[in-house]
Amino acid sequence: MRIAHFIVGRCNPDSANGVDKTVYYLSKAQAKFGHIVAVFSLTDKAPKDIPGVLVKIYSPIRFPFRLPKSLFLDLYEWQPDLVHLHSVYTPPNVALASWLHKQGIPYVVTPHGGLSPYVLRRRWHLKAPYRLLFELPTLNRALFVHAVADVENIKNYGVRVPIVTAPNGMDLTMIPTNLNKELLAHHFPQVRGKRVFLFLGRLDPLHKGLDLLIEGFSLAQIEDASLVLVGPDWQGSRRALETLSHELGIASQVIFTGPVYGKEKFDFLASADVFVHTSRWEAGVPFSVLEATAVAKPCLTTAAADPSAMLFRYEAGIIVASEGRDIAKGLKQLAIMSTTDLQVIGERAREMVKTEFSWRKTALILTEAYTTCKPRSDSAKLK
């Protein structure tokens, strides 16, 4: 099968953006099955190689609903059996979907959490008319819509085509060997001898619930503990989170490391005792949670970050409500556990990610759906 992926941005396995990671690993897994796979990417950044996958990039055009002519020419010449579009509320996707529909080329869409009620409330006055004029028509002409775990959000948005569920995956071969569990203490000696709770991701307080996490850490009042926040600033929120830590009197226990990538990221994860992720909403299990469980770290997450209850079923951590006091209770439980108990939970977490979250499984689900879902009767013929 000839599968084309289209993404606004660059496929990058080390990005803080989950969409970039998804396209990289999904296309790589599909190519391993023997499919002919290409990624068409709208970006000014240099492309990243994907094993077994053709990667082509195009510079964005200033007008949001226009695409480079060379993209259409290349797609037509490449003759995909199907095009997989990523993200919603993305005008280039609407433009490409319209062209594909006219050409009779089926497409599917992965919203990547973009239809969450929390997200839709942001700039709702613009999103409401966009939904009726562009997004819903685009989604309802798709072969199917891919849900990572957010089926109800997609249905509630008004999607009438089939919805196929397939989770994010984790490529365990990408985990470096010989991880340095002392690297965090080397850079930040104040964590040595402390129970280290670590968050990894962009510092987006509303989405990732970092205000709740800092509030919960303050309420927990764990003296011999450090809260380490690893990731890039998000629209100036780091300063607000630092201010909150000062106001709550825990600034000396909260460490902001900035972003880390590659092996250093996994060294930091390996250096922690517990991984924490208190997001208010997610489309599926976040990549950072999968990466933490891949290095056998017990987790404290909200239910939003465990939408299919896999962490709960495998007893791979503690699931809490998106509320400061409940987070504090979970932190206290983990703070008094022995290192041995935490290691046991961490091993269950690693078994979970090995068993339930392989890109091979996700690629199989989606490629089977590409061929078994029937196109809508009003699809145009290939010109």
N, C-alpha and C positions, 0 to 999 in steps of 0.2 A: 504494500500500500504506500502511496505517496502522500505524506503528511506534512503540511506546512503550519508552522506556528507564527503568529504575528504579535509583536510586543512593542509598546511604546516605551523605550528604555533599552538597556543593554543586559543580555543574559550574563550573570556573574554569580558563580557559586559562593562567593565570599561577601556578597552584598548584604546590607541590613534590610533590603527590600525582599519580602517573601515572593513576590511575583517574579523577580529576576531569578531567584533560586529555582522556583517551580519550573520555569521554561527550560532552564539549563538541564536539570536532572530528568525531567519528563522526556524531553527530546532525546537525551542521551540513552535513556532506558528503551525508548521505542526503537531507536537505531540498533540497539543490541539484539532486538527481536528480528532483525532483518528488514525492517521497513526502511524506505527511502525517506529521509527526514530533512527538512530545511527550516531554518529560523530566519524570518524577515523582520528586521529590527529598525525602528525609527529612532535614531540617536546620532549625536555628533561625537560620541566616544568611540575609541578604537574597539573593534570586536574582540571578544574572547573566544578562543577555539573551544568547540564542543566535540568530543570524540565521536566520529562517525556521522557528524551532522554538518550540512552546508549552512554557513552563516553569512548572511548578506545584510549590510547596513545602508540606511538612507538618511540623509539630513532632513530634519523636519522643515516644513513650510510654515511661514508665519500665520497664514489663515488656517484655523484649526480643523476645518472640514475638507481641506485639500491634502492630497498625497502626491508625492513625486511620480511623474509619468513613468519613470524607469521602474518603479515598484510594480505598477500594473503590467508593464511589458514583461518584466522578469517572471512574475507570477503566471501570466498567460503562457509564456514559453515553457515554464517548468511544469505546468499542467498538474497541479495537485488534485488528488482525489477528494481531499478535505482540507479546510483551513481552520485552525484552532485559534480563536481570538482570546486575549487575556485582558481582564479588567472591564469595568463599566464606567459610565460617565466620562468616556474618552472619545472625543469627536473623531479622531482618525479611525477608530474601530467602526464607527457608524458609517463613515465614508467607504471603508473597505467592504463592510458587510453589504452595503447597498450594491456595490459593483459585483460582488460575488453572487448575490441573489440574481442579478440580471444575467450573469454568465451561466447560471445554473450550477454553480459550484457550491456544494454544501459546506456549512460552517457550524462550529459550536462555540460557545462562550463560557469562560470561567469568570464569575464576578469577583472572586478572591476577597469576599467579605464586604464588597462595596454596596450590597443591598441591606446591610444591617440597619435597623432603625436609628441607632446612634449616628451612623455615617449619614443617613438620609436627612437627619435634622440639621446637619451642617449646611448652611447656605440653602435652606429648604426652598426659599423663594425663587431660586434659580433652578433647583433640581426638579421641582414639581412640574413646570412646563416642559423641561427637557425630557422628563419621564414619558409624558404623553406624546410629544412630537418625535422623539428619537429613540430613547432607550427601550421602551416596551416594544415598538415595532421591530427593532433590531433583534431583541431576545426572542420574540415570538415568530420570527422567520428562521431561527436557528434549527439545526437538526435536533439538538438537545442542549440543555444548560447543565454544566458540570458544577455540582455542589461539593465542596471539600467536606463540609458537615452542616452547612447552613440551608438545608432544604426548606424549612418553614419560612425563612426570610425571603427566599426566592419565590415560593408559592404566594406569600402575602403581597409581594410586589405586583403580582398579576401575570406571572409567566404561565402560559398554557401548554407549551411544548414539554416533552418528557424531561425529567430531571434525573441525571445519573450521578450517584454519589461515589466518590473515590478520594481517599485521604491524601494529605501530604505524605511524602516518604522521607526516608533517611538512607543515604548511601554510606554504609559503614566502612567501605574501603577508603572513604575520604578522611576518616579519623586518623590523625598522625599517631605514630607509635612513639614510645618512650616519652610520654608526656611529663613535663616538669611541674610537679605539684608544689614546688617551692617558689615558682616565679612570682606569684602575687605577693607573697611576703617579702621577696627580694625588692620589688618595686615599692611596696607599702609596708614597711616593717611593723607598723602599729597593729596589723592583723595577726601577727605571730602569737600563737597560743590562745587565740580567740575562736569562738564558734562563728564561722563565716557564712553569711547568707548572701547569695550573689544573684543579681538580675543582669540579663544580657539582652540588649535591644535598643531601639531608638528611645530617647528620653521624652516620650509623649505621655504626659501625665493623665490626660483624659482617657485615651485608648488603653494604655498599659496599666492604668490604675496606680501610678507611682505615688500620687498624693495619698492614696489609701495605704500603700505599703509603708510609707514613711510614718504616717499616723499610727498604723498598727505596730510598727517597730518601737515607736515612742511609748505606746500603751503597754507593750510587753515588758518593758523595763528589765531587759537582760543585760547585766553589767558586762559580762565577759563575752561580748558578741560584737561583730562588725557587720554593717550592711554595705555591700559593694555594688554600685550601679555602673555597669559597663555598657557604653554605647555612645553614639553621636548625639549632640544637642539637637533638639527639635523645636524650631521656631522660638529660640530663646528660653526654652523651659528649664534648662539646667539652672539658671540663676534663680528662678522661682522655687525650684526644688531645694536648692541650697538655702534660700531664705526660710523656707518652711522648716528645714532641719534645725536652723538656728533658733527659730521661734519656739520649737518644741524642746529645745535644750539637748539635742542629740547630735549636734554637728560634729563632735569629736569621734562619733561612732559611724558616721556615714561618709563613705568615700566615693568620689566620682573619678573614674579612671580615664574617661574619654573612650573613643572607639578603639578596638583592637581587632586584628584580622589574622587569618591563616592559622599557623600553629600556635601563635601566642594566644589567640582566642580560646583554643582548646586547653592550653596550659592554665589559663585563668579559670576555666570551668573545672578542671581537675584539681585546682588549688582550693576550691570552695568545699564546704561541708554540705550545704543545702542550696539547691537552686530555687529561686522564687519568681513567680510570674502571676501578678494579681490583676490581669486585664479585665476591663469591663465587658468587652466583647471580642470575639474572634470568629473567623470563618471555619477554623478547624484547630487542631493542636498546633501551636506556633512552632516554627522551625527552631527557635532557641530552646524550647522544651525538648524537642526531639534530639537536639545536639547535646543537651545536658544529660538526658537519659542514656544516650549512646556512650557517654563516658561514666555511666553508672552512678549518677547523682540522684539522691532522693529529692523529691520536688514538693514545694508548697505552691499550689495554684488555686485560682478561683475556678468555679464550674465552667465559666466561659472558655477557659483554656484547656478544658478536658470535656469537649462537647459530646463525645461518644462514650465517656466514662471509662476509658481504657486505664488511665492511671488508678482510678478507684478500683476497678476489677482486679488489676494486678497487684494492688496494695503497694504501689510504687511511690506513694507520697501522701500528703494530706490535702484534701480539697476543702476550701473555705468559701464563705460568702463574700461578695464584693462590699465588705464593710470593715472598718478599721478594727473594731473589737473582735470580730471573728478571726481576722488575720492575726491579731495579737495572740489569741488563744492558740492558733496553729503554730506560730513562732515559738511560743513557750513550750509546747509539746516537743518540738524538734530540738529545742535548746537543752532539754534535760536528758535526751536520749544518749546512750553510750555510742562511741565511735563504731563499735561492732554492730549495734542495731542499725545505725545509719548505713553501714556497708551492706547489710542484708537487704534493706529497702532499695538501695542503689542497684544491687544485682537484679532484683525483680524489675526495676525500671529498665535496665539494659535488655533483659529478656523480652519485655514488652515491645520495645522498639524493634528488636530483631524479628519478632513474630508477626507484629501487626502493621508495621509501617515501612514496608519495602517499596522502592520505586518500581520494582518488577511487578508487584501486585497491582499498583496503581496504573501502570502502563497497560497491563493486560485488561483491566476493567474498561479503560477508555478506548483502547483500540478495538475491543470487541463491540463496544457501543457504536463506534464510528460505522461499523459494517452492518449492525443489526437494527439500529434505529431507522425508521422509514422517513424520508423527507416529506414535508408538507405538500399537499396536492397542488398548491399554487406556485411551486417552484418553477422558474423559467428553464428553458432548455439551454444546454451549452451552445454558445454561439461559435 
